[in-house]
Amino acid sequence: MAEPVVLVINAGSSSLKYQLLEPVSGRSREGGIVEQIGEPSSPVADHDAALRCVFDRFAESGIDLKTCGLAAVGHRVVHGGTRFYRPTVVDDELVARLTELAPLAPLHNPPAMQGIEVARRMLPGVPHVAVFDTAFFHDLPVAAATYAIDQKLAEKWQIRRYGFHGMSHQYVSEQAAAFLGKPLTALNQIVLHLGNGSSASAIAGGRPVDTSMGLTPMEGLVMGTRSGDIDPGIVSYLWRTASMEVGEIESMLNHRSGVLGIAGERDFRRLRKMIESGDTAAQLAYDVFIHRLRKYIGAYLAVLGHTDVVSFTAGIGENAAAVRRDALSGMAGLGIKLDERRNTTAGTGARRISADDSPVTVLVVPTNEELAIARDCLIAIETRAHDG
């Protein structure tokens, strides 16, 4: 019997990532990205055109999406609010409810809904499944999920810590346990998802107990273009004294802050070259990034009480040995000792980079959010069949 295949779609405002996967084996048949959607110089006018481009690419590889035995189409949806956290088969009612949640993630949910709308139209005979980036953190302890603001206001407007990159944090924590040959429930872990968007999580026995992103993906670590944690008074200060509108401030914090805001560059490979050439702004951006990262690592060591594993993942986490070294330097007293040779030796799969006598194991674990989405799709389909 042929293994089922799932098409995973991650639609952004100007890009559409896709991958055709066999969820059981984890094998990827084909994948890629369509970029510059809707930009003036781009031949890809909208998400309809982007998905037609995807179909054409598959056809060029000898794959007909309508006859290849698709079990489902999985869609990454960043924000599910308080109501949606399990992988859910898409219907018109779900589309309407998710559209209402757009104010919680105005940069992320609208393009995801466009992707769902187009894909449902082009692949109507296949179940479409929404998988939520916030799902893994839905059951955070109340103390971790609650902001210390007027609680009636918070309840009315669904203000709480939701957390993001949940698929990555869950997948990496499971892969770390598998790598160590230990039950997930027996491990306390810190997962550091470091990319253009970065987040940290503390996971006790497979269940998250804290995470750095909050109501939106803007909170927490310093990121490529996002500020991470700031004094909320900065917003009202800029509104009063700089005559900036709230939307303008929000745009600045999302798109012109973080590493880019300090150094004028967000790519860590180019940032490293700038530092080596003596660029003081680049050095400052790097130092601020590392300082915030170390603060969160220390905080989560305290939250967990006892930590077994620290895992680095995503583009920076997997590839920037200097970031890993600097994030954990001087932490031998906290039980963390890197092996410099292991840390600087490139690898493709999960690997240990801590010293043999380090009480806390440090790993590099490649993430695979698309595979996590594909597997969640099968769960959603099986659940619907069982309940139906």
Long-range contacts (C-beta under 8 A, 24 or more apart in sequence): 2-69, 4-69, 4-71, 4-72, 4-378, 5-29, 5-68, 5-69, 5-70, 5-71, 6-70, 6-71, 6-72, 6-73, 6-74, 6-373, 6-374, 6-377, 6-378, 7-65, 7-70, 7-72, 7-73, 7-74, 7-123, 8-73, 8-74, 8-75, 8-76, 8-370, 8-373, 8-374, 8-377, 9-51, 9-73, 9-74, 9-75, 9-76, 9-115, 9-119, 10-75, 10-76, 10-115, 10-369, 10-370, 11-47, 11-50, 11-75, 11-76, 11-111, 11-112, 11-114, 11-115, 11-116, 12-108, 12-111, 13-37, 13-38, 13-107, 13-110, 13-111, 14-38, 14-39, 16-47, 16-50, 16-51, 16-54, 16-115, 17-370, 18-54, 19-370, 19-374, 20-58, 20-63, 20-65, 20-68, 21-370, 21-371, 21-374, 23-371, 23-374, 23-375, 23-377, 23-378, 26-368, 26-371, 28-370, 28-371, 29-63, 30-57, 30-58, 30-61, 30-63, 31-370, 32-57, 46-114, 47-111, 47-114, 47-115, 47-117, 47-118, 48-118, 50-118, 51-115, 51-118, 51-119, 51-122, 52-122, 55-122, 65-123, 66-123, 66-125, 70-123, 70-126, 71-126, 71-127, 71-377, 71-378, 71-381, 72-126, 72-127, 72-128, 72-129, 72-377, 72-378, 72-380, 72-381, 73-119, 73-123, 73-126, 73-127, 73-128, 73-129, 73-377, 74-128, 74-129, 74-131, 74-373, 74-374, 74-376, 74-377, 75-112, 75-115, 75-116, 75-119, 75-128, 75-129, 75-130, 75-131, 75-373, 76-112, 76-131, 76-133, 76-167, 76-369, 76-373, 77-109, 77-112, 77-116, 77-130, 77-131, 77-132, 77-133, 78-105, 78-108, 78-109, 78-112, 78-132, 78-133, 78-134, 78-164, 78-217, 79-104, 79-105, 79-108, 79-109, 79-132, 79-133, 79-134, 79-162, 80-130, 80-132, 80-133, 80-134, 80-135, 80-138, 81-134, 81-158, 81-162, 82-158, 82-160, 84-130, 84-132, 85-132, 85-134, 85-135, 85-138, 86-132, 86-135, 86-380, 86-383, 87-129, 87-130, 87-131, 87-132, 87-135, 87-376, 87-377, 87-379, 87-380, 88-129, 88-130, 88-380, 89-127, 89-128, 89-129, 89-380, 89-381, 89-384, 90-116, 90-120, 90-127, 90-128, 90-129, 90-130, 94-130, 98-130, 104-158, 104-162, 104-215, 104-216, 105-216, 105-217, 107-254, 108-217, 127-377, 127-380, 127-381, 127-384, 129-376, 129-377, 129-380, 129-381, 131-167, 131-372, 131-373, 131-376, 131-377, 131-380, 132-166, 133-164, 133-165, 133-166, 133-167, 134-162, 134-163, 134-164, 134-166, 135-166, 135-167, 136-163, 136-166, 136-167, 136-169, 136-170, 136-208, 137-161, 137-162, 137-163, 137-164, 137-166, 137-169, 137-201, 137-208, 137-211, 138-162, 139-207, 139-208, 140-208, 140-209, 140-210, 140-211, 141-209, 141-210, 144-209, 144-210, 144-211, 147-214, 147-215, 159-215, 160-215, 161-211, 161-213, 161-214, 161-215, 162-213, 162-214, 162-215, 163-199, 163-201, 163-208, 163-211, 163-213, 163-214, 164-197, 164-199, 164-211, 164-213, 164-217, 165-193, 165-197, 165-199, 165-213, 165-314, 166-208, 167-369, 167-372, 167-373, 167-376, 168-193, 168-313, 168-314, 168-367, 168-369, 168-372, 169-193, 169-199, 169-201, 169-203, 169-208, 169-211, 170-372, 171-367, 171-368, 171-369, 171-371, 171-372, 172-311, 172-313, 172-365, 172-367, 173-201, 173-203, 173-206, 173-311, 174-206, 175-350, 175-365, 176-309, 176-311, 176-350, 176-363, 176-365, 177-206, 179-350, 179-352, 179-363, 179-365, 180-309, 180-361, 186-308, 187-308, 187-309, 188-304, 188-305, 188-306, 188-307, 188-308, 188-309, 189-307, 189-308, 189-309, 189-310, 189-311, 190-297, 190-300, 190-301, 190-304, 190-307, 190-309, 190-310, 190-311, 191-311, 191-313, 192-293, 192-297, 192-310, 192-311, 192-312, 192-313, 192-317, 192-327, 193-313, 193-314, 193-317, 193-367, 194-221, 194-293, 194-312, 194-313, 194-314, 194-315, 194-316, 194-317, 194-320, 194-323, 195-224, 195-314, 195-315, 195-316, 195-317, 196-223, 196-224, 196-225, 196-266, 196-315, 197-223, 197-224, 197-226, 198-222, 198-223, 198-224, 198-228, 198-293, 198-314, 198-316, 200-293, 200-296, 200-297, 200-300, 201-300, 202-300, 202-303, 202-304, 204-304, 209-303, 209-304, 210-299, 210-300, 210-303, 212-296, 218-253, 218-254, 220-296, 221-289, 221-292, 221-293, 221-296, 222-258, 222-259, 222-288, 222-289, 222-292, 222-293, 223-258, 223-259, 224-258, 224-259, 224-260, 224-266, 224-267, 225-254, 225-255, 225-256, 225-257, 225-258, 225-259, 225-260, 225-261, 225-266, 226-253, 226-254, 226-257, 226-258, 227-253, 227-257, 227-258, 227-261, 228-258, 228-292, 229-292, 259-285, 259-286, 259-288, 259-289, 262-288, 268-316, 268-320, 268-323, 272-320, 272-322, 289-323, 290-323, 290-326, 290-327, 293-323, 293-327, 294-327, 297-327, 297-328, 297-331, 298-334, 301-334, 307-335, 307-360, 308-360, 308-361, 309-360, 309-361, 309-362, 309-363, 310-336, 310-360, 310-361, 310-362, 310-363, 311-362, 311-363, 311-364, 311-365, 312-362, 312-363, 312-364, 312-365, 313-364, 313-365, 313-366, 313-367, 314-367, 317-364, 318-364, 318-366, 318-367, 324-353, 324-362, 324-364, 328-362, 334-360, 335-359, 335-360, 336-360, 336-362, 338-362
